[in-house]
Structure formats: C-alpha cells, structure tokens
Amino acid sequence: MTADIPQTPPEPHPLEAEPWVDLRQYDQAWFQRGRSSGFVLFWWLVQATIFPLTPHHLSGIRAAILRLFGAKVGKGVVIRPTARFTFPWKIAIGDYSWIGDDVVLYSLDSISIGKHAVISQKCYLCTGSHDIHSVNFTLKTAPITIGNGVWVATDCFVGPGVEIGANSVVGARSSVFRSLPSGYICLGTPARPQVPRQPPQ
C-alpha cells in the first residue's frame, strides 16, 4: 500500500491570477519634480522639438539649453542631440564629459557626472524604482553619481543609489545595481569589479 502523494493544485492562467498590487492606490503626491507643471511641460516641448534638431556638432547649443533649464553643465561638454534628460535641474555634468546618442538620464532624483566622463550611446541612468513589497507600488528615488574619468560603455543600465568610483570602466551592456569602486574594469549583470584599471602611461 502506498501513501497518497499530495497533488499541487495547478497554477491559474497568468491572466486569471490575482494581482498582488492595486495600482488604483498608487500615489506620488509627495514627489517633488522641482519645478512647476508648466515649466516641466515647457521643457518637454523644447526637448521634443528644438533640442534634437540642433546640428549634431553644436554641443554648445544643447549645453546652453540645458543650463537655461537649470542643469549644471561644465565647459567642453559633448552632448548628442538624441540624449534625453527628464528634469535638467536635477543634473550636473562636469567639464569635458561626453553624453552619447540615445542616452537617457531619468532624473527623478539627482544625477551627478564628473569631469572627463563618458556615458556611451543607449545607456540608461535611472534614479527611480518602486517598492515591490507595497500593495500600492510606492515610488522610490535615489541619486546616481558617476565619478571623474569613468567610462560607462554602450547600452548599460545604472540603477538608483549607485555611485561609480573615479576612473572605472563599466563594460558594454552591463547592469549596475550596486556601487562600484574606483579604478576598476567592471562587467556583467549585475556588474562586478573584475580587474584593476591601470592609469595610461
């Protein structure tokens, strides 16, 4: 005689299962964008029209536009016309840094980029997330800091609260969820320090 083996009930179809969040309860009234609604809409209009139509080689015009909207942009900064900045007044970019094509700076919180840093094409710097343990999917934000001399290579994701130490390199298509030390080559998802980076001779 064999004991009955308990049967695991079948999982419901994904479209029939009960959701664990109730997005009707979502409330971000506490969140401060830093400028009035009218100012935000004006910036989004400029970013959608004038900003991407500026000639490719005239980064100075784009830097000037960003400064007009409250960004702190140093001298000699290269910004491609397809780069996107959610709230420029929460962004600081140091001297001679480069912001590549299709880079997104999702600046719900502050994003600080040091001097001589490179953020390559298609990178996404994201200062916002949500609490997966709350039924109302609470918004969370935290700043991002990219140190002097850092290269974030193409198509990387950098998450909220991350600090990348000076002169480190983040390899292409890496995802950075935790802070990285200075002077390392870092790779992977999640990105981890692999080998020390040697200064150029």
N, C-alpha and C positions, 0 to 999 in steps of 0.2 A: 504494500500500500504506500503510495507516495503522497507527500503533503501537497496541498494545493499551493500553487505559486501565485502570489497576488499579481493581478494584472494592473499595469499602469494605464490609467484612462488616456485615451487618445487626446492629443493636443487639439484645441479648436483651430479652425482655419484662421490664418492671420487677420483676415478682415472681419472675423466674428469674435475674436478675443476682446476682453475688456481692456481699454487703455489704462495705464497707471497714472496718467496725468490728466488734468482737466484744464485745457487751455482757455476756457472761459474765465478762469480765475486769474489769468496772467495779469500782472500789474507792474508797470515800470514807472509809476508816477514819481517815485523817489529819484529817478535817474536825471542827472543834470547834464544837458548837452553843452552847456557853457555859453550859449548864445540864444537869442530869441528865435522863435519858429520862423519868422520872416527872414531873418539873417541866414538861417540854415537853408531855407528854400532858395534864397538868392545864390548862395554858394553852390548848391547842387545844380542850379541852372547854368552858372558860369562853368562849372566843371564838365557839364554835358555838352556845352557848345563852344565857348571861346577857348578853354584850356586845351582840348585835344586838337583844335585847328591851328594852334600856333606852330610855326615852322619847326621841324624836327631839331635843327641845330641851335635854336634860340632858347636854350635853357634859362637864360637870364630873365626872359619874359615870364616864364612859368614860375620861377622863384619869386619874382616881384608880385605876381598874382597871389601866390600863397602867403607872402608877407602881408599883403593888403587884407587878407582874411585871418591874420593873427598867428600864422606859423612863424617859427624862428628858423630862418634859413641862412646858413653861413655863406661865405664867399666861395666862388668857383664851384658851386654845387651843380651837378648834371642831373636833370630830371626829364625823363622821356614823356612825350605828350599823352601816352596811354596810361600812365600811372594814375592811381585813384587814391584820394585822401578823404576819409569820411568827415572828420572835423579838423580842419587845418590848425585851428587854435590850440589843439592838444598835441601838436607835433613840433619837434625840434630836430634839425639836421645840421650837423657840423660841417666845417669848411672842407671843400673838395671831395665831398662824398657823392656817390652815384646812386640814382634810383632808376631801375631799368623799366623796360616796356612791360605793361600789364601787371606791375606790382600793385598790390592793394594794401594800404595802411588803414586798417579798420580800427580807427582811433576813438573807440568809446571811452577809453582811458588814455593816459599819456603814452606817446611813443617817442623815445629819445634815441637818436642815431648819432654816433660820434663823428670825429674827423676821419677823412680818408677811408671811409667805409663803403662797401659795395653791396647793394641789395639787388641781385640779378633778376632777370625777367621772370614774371609769373610767380614771384614769391608772395605769400600772404601773411602779413603780420596782424594777428588777431588778438585784441585786448578784451574780448567779450566771450562769455560762455553762459551756461545755465546749470542750475543745481538739479541733478538727476534724481535726488532724493526728496525733492519737494513736489507736491501734487500740482502746484501752480507754476512749475518750471521757472523758478526765480532767476532773474538775470544776475550775473556776476561779472565784475570787471576787475582788471589788474593791469598795471603798466608793463611796458616792454622797454628794455634798454639794450641797445646794440653798441658795443664798445668801439673805441678808436681802432682803425685798421682792420676791422672784421670784414670778411667776405662771406656773405650768405649766397651760395650758388643757386642756380636756376631751380625754380619750382619747389621751393621749400615752404613749409608751414612753421610759423613761430607762434606759440600759444601764449595765453595771458600769464603775466607774472614772470616771464622768462627774462633773464639777464645773460647776455653772451659776452664773455670777458674779452678784453682788448686783444687784437691780433690773432684771433681764432678764425678758422675756416669751417663752414658748415657745408658738407658735400651736397651735390645736386639731389633733389627730391627727398631730402631728409625731413623729418618731422621733429620739432624741438618742443618738448613739453616741460622740460626742467632746465634750470640754468646750467650754463657750460663755463668751464674755467678759461682763463686767459691763455693764449699761446698754444692752442691745440688744434689738430685737424680732427673734426668730429663728423660722424657719419651715422646714418641709419634711421630707423623708425622703431622706437624712439632714438633720437640722436645721442650718441655717447662719445666721449673723448677716445680717440684711437691712438694717435702718436703725437708727441710734441712737435710744434712747428718751429723751425729754425729761422732766425732773422736772416734777411737777404745779406749777402756779402758785398 
